[in-house]
Amino acid sequence: MHVKDLDEIQRAGADANGFLLAIDFGGTKIAMATTTPAGQRLHEAEIPTLAEQGAEIVMRRMFEAARTLIAKTSGGAQRRLLAVAAVTPGIIEPDGIRLAPNNPGWDRLALHDVLRAGFAAQCVTVETDVKAAALAEARCGALAGVDCGLYLNLGTGLAAAAVIDGKVLRGANGAAGEIGYQLRGAADDVLFADGGASLENFVSGRAIADRVSALLGRHVSTHEAFALQDSMPQVAALIKDAFGSLARHVVNLTLMLDPSRIVIGGGMARIPGIPDGMRSLLARAVPYPPDVAIAAFGHGAALQGAIVAASDAWALRRPPSGHSPLREVASAM
């Protein structure tokens, strides 16, 4: 028997007796799923993120929940963990995660190394959540078959990702699509160097909740802020102004990229008026208006992206050498 044939037999055995773990560090919850090597979901779990507790405690709680999920999936050691993929807000670097202001301690979290050590896994993939969500939509969702598309994430934070010829555009530093730092052209714009994220601090779910809280003089959640629109004209005006600003920025992105479709994901994607308002402005402001659709995977797109990335990384059969192996995955698409 040739060495190559033996290798293939061993890989087939691993596929039959192994599983993958996907993790999405979301703004409000950590979602996890175990899957077959082909990406078919086996078991799932969720825990609150509680990011304010700091990276160390968040990771400890994640490992506890993940190990329970792994034990449930392994079935008394009949199956073994083959690969892990995790997605998170921010730009992942070897010694920490940048541009994740809502996650205290993330800037000192070497996520790839922590996961590799914590799960004793050789095949570990880490990626920005919005790029992972765009990958999922491009592979098997609302951007499948689209030559040029834009994924817009509206949630606790704000970000976008461009998909060109089926590949997620990364940029020179992996920061393509970090539109939360775009300037609004307002007098109160705060630059990145001064700690600002001008558009995100005006439009994101967290920003809207904070602004409505300041308006009313009491704490208001994002959900309550939107619920108050019908009874409080001043809240309705604030939210309308926020999403009007976002729509204008999306117009500018559209003029730059010329996408045929824009897909909206995240926790605020289905709020009435947002997709229609965007369509209306695009129809009047852009020479070639794109379709506007809701993400096929909804607020679960990032987890699905982690599943796709884990499956792709395992299929490549080479443990990532760096902190951003989705780059390898994209090149193989």
C-alpha positions as CSV (number, residue, x, y, z in Angstrom):
1,M,0.0,0.0,0.0
2,H,1.3,3.4,-0.9
3,V,1.9,6.0,1.8
4,K,-0.6,8.3,0.0
5,D,-3.3,5.6,0.1
6,L,-2.6,5.1,3.8
7,D,-2.8,8.8,4.5
8,E,-6.2,9.0,2.7
9,I,-7.5,6.0,4.7
10,Q,-6.4,7.7,8.0
11,R,-8.1,11.0,6.9
12,A,-11.3,9.2,6.0
13,G,-11.3,7.6,9.4
14,A,-10.8,10.9,11.1
15,D,-13.7,12.4,9.2
16,A,-15.9,9.5,10.2
17,N,-15.0,9.7,13.9
18,G,-14.3,13.4,14.3
19,F,-16.2,16.7,14.6
20,L,-15.5,20.4,14.4
21,L,-16.2,23.2,16.8
22,A,-17.4,26.7,15.7
23,I,-17.6,29.6,18.1
24,D,-19.1,33.1,17.6
25,F,-18.2,35.7,20.2
26,G,-21.1,38.0,19.7
27,G,-22.0,41.3,21.3
28,T,-24.6,39.8,23.6
29,K,-24.1,36.1,23.4
30,I,-21.5,33.5,22.6
31,A,-22.9,30.9,20.2
32,M,-21.3,27.6,19.6
33,A,-21.9,24.6,17.4
34,T,-20.3,21.2,16.8
35,T,-20.5,19.9,13.2
36,T,-19.4,17.1,11.0
37,P,-16.3,17.8,9.0
38,A,-18.6,18.7,6.1
39,G,-20.3,21.3,8.2
40,Q,-23.6,19.6,9.2
41,R,-24.6,20.8,12.7
42,L,-24.6,18.2,15.5
43,H,-25.2,20.2,18.7
44,E,-25.4,23.8,19.7
45,A,-25.1,26.0,22.8
46,E,-25.4,29.6,23.8
47,I,-24.2,31.6,26.8
48,P,-24.3,35.4,27.5
49,T,-21.1,37.2,26.4
50,L,-21.0,39.5,29.5
51,A,-18.0,41.2,27.8
52,E,-17.8,43.8,30.6
53,Q,-16.4,41.1,32.8
54,G,-13.2,41.1,30.8
55,A,-11.5,38.8,28.4
56,E,-10.1,36.3,31.0
57,I,-13.5,35.6,32.6
58,V,-15.3,35.5,29.2
59,M,-12.8,32.9,27.9
60,R,-13.1,30.8,31.1
61,R,-16.9,30.7,30.7
62,M,-16.6,29.9,27.0
63,F,-14.3,27.0,27.7
64,E,-16.6,25.6,30.3
65,A,-19.6,25.7,28.0
66,A,-17.6,24.4,25.0
67,R,-16.2,21.5,26.9
68,T,-19.8,20.5,27.9
69,L,-20.8,20.7,24.3
70,I,-17.7,18.7,23.2
71,A,-18.5,16.0,25.8
72,K,-22.1,15.8,24.5
73,T,-20.9,15.5,20.9
74,S,-18.0,13.0,21.5
75,G,-20.4,10.4,22.9
76,G,-18.0,8.8,25.4
77,A,-14.9,9.3,23.3
78,Q,-16.3,7.7,20.2
79,R,-15.7,11.0,18.4
80,R,-12.8,13.4,18.7
81,L,-12.4,17.1,18.1
82,L,-10.6,17.8,14.8
83,A,-10.6,21.5,14.3
84,V,-11.8,24.7,16.0
85,A,-12.9,28.0,14.3
86,A,-13.8,31.2,16.3
87,V,-15.0,34.5,15.1
88,T,-15.0,37.8,17.0
89,P,-15.4,41.5,16.6
90,G,-12.2,43.3,15.8
91,I,-9.0,42.8,13.8
92,I,-7.2,39.7,15.1
93,E,-3.4,40.1,15.5
94,P,-1.0,37.6,17.0
95,D,-0.8,39.3,20.4
96,G,-4.3,40.8,20.7
97,I,-7.5,42.0,19.0
98,R,-7.7,45.6,17.8
99,L,-10.8,47.6,17.1
100,A,-13.0,45.8,19.6
101,P,-13.9,48.6,22.0
102,N,-16.9,46.8,23.4
103,N,-14.8,43.9,24.6
104,P,-12.5,44.9,27.5
105,G,-9.2,43.0,27.5
106,W,-9.6,41.8,23.9
107,D,-6.6,44.0,23.0
108,R,-4.4,41.7,25.0
109,L,-6.0,38.4,24.0
110,A,-3.9,36.2,21.8
111,L,-7.0,34.3,20.7
112,H,-5.4,31.8,18.3
113,D,-2.9,30.7,20.9
114,V,-5.4,30.6,23.7
115,L,-7.8,28.4,21.7
116,R,-5.0,26.1,20.5
117,A,-3.8,25.5,24.1
118,G,-7.3,25.3,25.6
119,F,-8.6,22.8,23.2
120,A,-5.3,21.0,22.6
121,A,-6.1,21.4,18.9
122,Q,-3.7,21.8,16.0
123,C,-6.2,23.0,13.4
124,V,-7.4,26.4,14.8
125,T,-8.9,29.2,12.7
126,V,-9.8,32.7,13.9
127,E,-11.4,35.5,12.0
128,T,-13.3,38.8,12.3
129,D,-17.0,38.0,12.7
130,V,-18.4,40.2,9.9
131,K,-16.0,38.7,7.4
132,A,-17.0,35.3,8.5
133,A,-20.7,36.2,8.1
134,A,-20.0,37.5,4.6
135,L,-18.2,34.2,3.8
136,A,-21.2,32.2,4.9
137,E,-23.6,34.4,2.8
138,A,-21.2,34.1,-0.2
139,R,-20.9,30.4,0.1
140,C,-24.4,29.3,0.7
141,G,-26.6,32.3,1.5
142,A,-27.9,35.5,0.1
143,L,-24.6,36.4,-1.7
144,A,-24.1,33.0,-3.3
145,G,-23.4,33.4,-7.0
146,V,-23.0,37.2,-6.7
147,D,-19.9,38.6,-8.5
148,C,-19.8,41.8,-6.4
149,G,-21.8,42.1,-3.2
150,L,-21.7,44.0,0.1
151,Y,-22.6,42.5,3.5
152,L,-23.7,45.0,6.1
153,N,-23.8,44.0,9.8
154,L,-26.2,46.0,12.0
155,G,-25.9,44.9,15.6
156,T,-24.2,45.9,18.8
157,G,-21.5,47.4,16.6
158,L,-21.4,48.3,12.9
159,A,-19.2,46.9,10.1
160,A,-19.4,45.7,6.5
161,A,-17.6,43.3,4.2
162,A,-17.2,43.3,0.5
163,V,-17.5,40.0,-1.5
164,I,-15.8,40.0,-4.9
165,D,-15.8,36.9,-7.1
166,G,-16.9,34.8,-4.2
167,K,-14.0,36.0,-2.0
168,V,-14.2,38.3,1.1
169,L,-12.1,41.4,0.6
170,R,-9.6,41.6,3.5
171,G,-7.5,44.7,2.7
172,A,-3.8,45.2,3.6
173,N,-4.4,44.8,7.3
174,G,-7.5,42.7,7.4
175,A,-9.5,45.8,8.2
176,A,-11.5,46.3,5.0
177,G,-15.1,47.2,5.8
178,E,-14.5,48.8,9.2
179,I,-17.1,51.5,8.4
180,G,-17.8,52.3,12.0
181,Y,-14.8,54.6,11.8
182,Q,-16.1,56.6,8.8
183,L,-16.6,60.3,9.5
184,R,-20.1,61.7,9.4
185,G,-18.9,65.2,8.6
186,A,-20.5,66.4,11.8
187,A,-19.1,69.0,14.2
188,D,-18.9,66.3,16.9
189,D,-16.9,63.8,14.8
190,V,-14.2,62.1,16.9
191,L,-11.2,60.7,15.0
192,F,-9.9,57.2,15.5
193,A,-6.7,58.5,17.1
194,D,-8.8,60.3,19.7
195,G,-10.7,57.1,20.6
196,G,-13.6,57.7,18.2
197,A,-15.7,55.5,15.9
198,S,-17.8,58.2,14.5
199,L,-20.4,56.4,12.5
200,E,-20.7,53.4,14.9
201,N,-21.2,55.7,17.8
202,F,-24.1,57.2,16.0
203,V,-25.8,54.3,14.3
204,S,-25.1,50.9,16.1
205,G,-27.5,49.2,18.4
206,R,-25.4,50.1,21.4
207,A,-25.1,53.8,20.2
208,I,-28.9,54.1,19.7
209,A,-29.6,52.7,23.2
210,D,-27.0,55.1,24.7
211,R,-28.4,58.1,22.9
212,V,-32.0,57.3,23.8
213,S,-30.9,56.7,27.4
214,A,-29.3,60.2,27.5
215,L,-32.5,61.7,25.9
216,L,-34.8,60.1,28.5
217,G,-32.4,60.3,31.5
218,R,-32.6,56.6,32.3
219,H,-31.2,53.4,31.1
220,V,-32.8,52.1,27.9
221,S,-31.9,48.8,26.1
222,T,-31.7,48.7,22.3
223,H,-34.9,46.7,22.1
224,E,-36.8,49.2,24.3
225,A,-35.4,52.1,22.3
226,F,-37.0,50.8,19.1
227,A,-40.2,49.9,20.9
228,L,-40.5,53.6,22.1
229,Q,-40.6,54.9,18.5
230,D,-44.4,54.5,18.3
231,S,-45.2,56.5,21.4
232,M,-42.3,59.0,21.6
233,P,-41.8,61.2,18.5
234,Q,-38.4,62.5,19.8
235,V,-37.1,58.9,19.9
236,A,-38.5,58.2,16.4
237,A,-36.7,61.2,15.1
238,L,-33.4,60.2,16.7
239,I,-33.6,56.7,15.1
240,K,-34.7,58.1,11.8
241,D,-31.7,60.4,11.8
242,A,-29.3,57.6,12.7
243,F,-30.4,55.3,9.9
244,G,-30.7,58.2,7.4
245,S,-27.0,58.8,8.1
246,L,-26.2,55.1,7.6
247,A,-28.1,55.0,4.3
248,R,-26.0,57.9,3.0
249,H,-22.8,56.1,3.9
250,V,-24.1,52.9,2.2
251,V,-24.8,55.0,-0.9
252,N,-21.1,56.1,-0.9
253,L,-19.9,52.5,-0.5
254,T,-22.2,51.4,-3.4
255,L,-20.7,54.1,-5.7
256,M,-17.2,52.8,-4.8
257,L,-17.9,49.0,-5.2
258,D,-20.8,48.9,-7.7
259,P,-22.3,45.8,-6.0
260,S,-25.3,44.0,-7.5
261,R,-26.6,43.1,-4.1
262,I,-26.4,44.4,-0.5
263,V,-27.2,42.0,2.3
264,I,-28.1,43.2,5.7
265,G,-27.4,41.0,8.7
266,G,-27.1,41.4,12.5
267,G,-29.7,41.8,15.2
268,M,-31.2,45.0,13.7
269,A,-31.5,43.7,10.1
270,R,-35.2,43.0,10.3
271,I,-36.3,46.2,12.0
272,P,-39.1,47.6,10.0
273,G,-38.1,50.5,7.7
274,I,-34.4,49.9,7.5
275,P,-34.2,47.8,4.3
276,D,-37.0,49.8,2.6
277,G,-35.4,53.1,3.6
278,M,-32.1,52.0,2.2
279,R,-33.7,50.8,-1.1
280,S,-35.5,54.1,-1.4
281,L,-32.3,56.2,-1.1
282,L,-30.3,53.9,-3.3
283,A,-32.9,54.1,-6.0
284,R,-32.6,57.9,-6.1
285,A,-28.9,58.3,-5.4
286,V,-27.1,55.6,-7.3
287,P,-26.9,55.1,-11.1
288,Y,-27.1,51.3,-10.8
289,P,-29.1,50.6,-7.6
290,P,-28.3,47.1,-6.2
291,D,-30.8,44.7,-4.7
292,V,-31.2,44.9,-0.9
293,A,-31.8,41.6,0.9
294,I,-31.9,40.3,4.4
295,A,-29.1,37.8,5.3
296,A,-30.1,34.2,4.8
297,F,-28.6,33.3,8.1
298,G,-29.9,36.3,10.0
299,H,-28.1,37.0,13.2
300,G,-26.5,33.5,13.0
301,A,-24.4,34.4,9.9
302,A,-21.2,34.8,11.9
303,L,-21.6,31.3,13.5
304,Q,-22.3,29.8,10.1
305,G,-19.2,31.5,8.8
306,A,-17.2,29.9,11.6
307,I,-18.6,26.6,10.6
308,V,-17.6,27.1,6.9
309,A,-14.1,28.3,8.0
310,A,-13.6,25.3,10.2
311,S,-14.8,22.9,7.5
312,D,-12.5,24.5,4.9
313,A,-9.5,24.5,7.2
314,W,-10.0,20.8,8.0
315,A,-10.4,20.0,4.4
316,L,-7.1,21.7,3.6
317,R,-5.5,19.4,6.2
318,R,-2.9,21.9,7.1
319,P,-3.0,23.6,10.5
320,P,-2.9,27.4,10.1
321,S,0.5,29.0,10.5
322,G,-0.8,32.4,11.4
323,H,-3.6,34.1,13.1
324,S,-5.8,34.7,10.1
325,P,-6.2,31.4,8.1
326,L,-9.4,32.5,6.4
327,R,-6.9,34.1,4.0
328,E,-5.9,30.5,3.0
329,V,-9.5,29.5,2.8
330,A,-10.4,32.4,0.5
331,S,-7.6,31.6,-1.9
332,A,-8.9,28.1,-2.2
333,M,-12.5,29.2,-3.1
